[in-house]
């Protein structure tokens, strides 16, 4: 009886877990939700003032269908629709990586 209950709990937790994206910031793209709680975010991100110092150059896509390459992010307002949860960190030393927002689509991507 205990083993059946344990199996059900394990099965339930596997199907309800949120897949965390790859840890490489250069491979992040798609639908992004800006999380207010840093504990629930996949990444803590610092926004740079200059693209020279940023790890990733981000272009904000209006349509999520076009956010299909690294650095192309489409903001979603629903937590459940997001591919990645981002927390904007104000302290550079606490961030996982840094980004710079660009207005030019072809500039988006990895800056390493």
Buried (B, 14 or more C-beta within 10 A) or exposed (E): EEEEEEEEEEEEEEEEEEEEBEEEBBEBBBBBBBBEEEEEBBBBBBBBEEBEEBBBBBBBBEEBEEBEBBBBBBBBEEEEEBBBBBBBBEEEEEBBBBBBBBEEEEBBBBBE
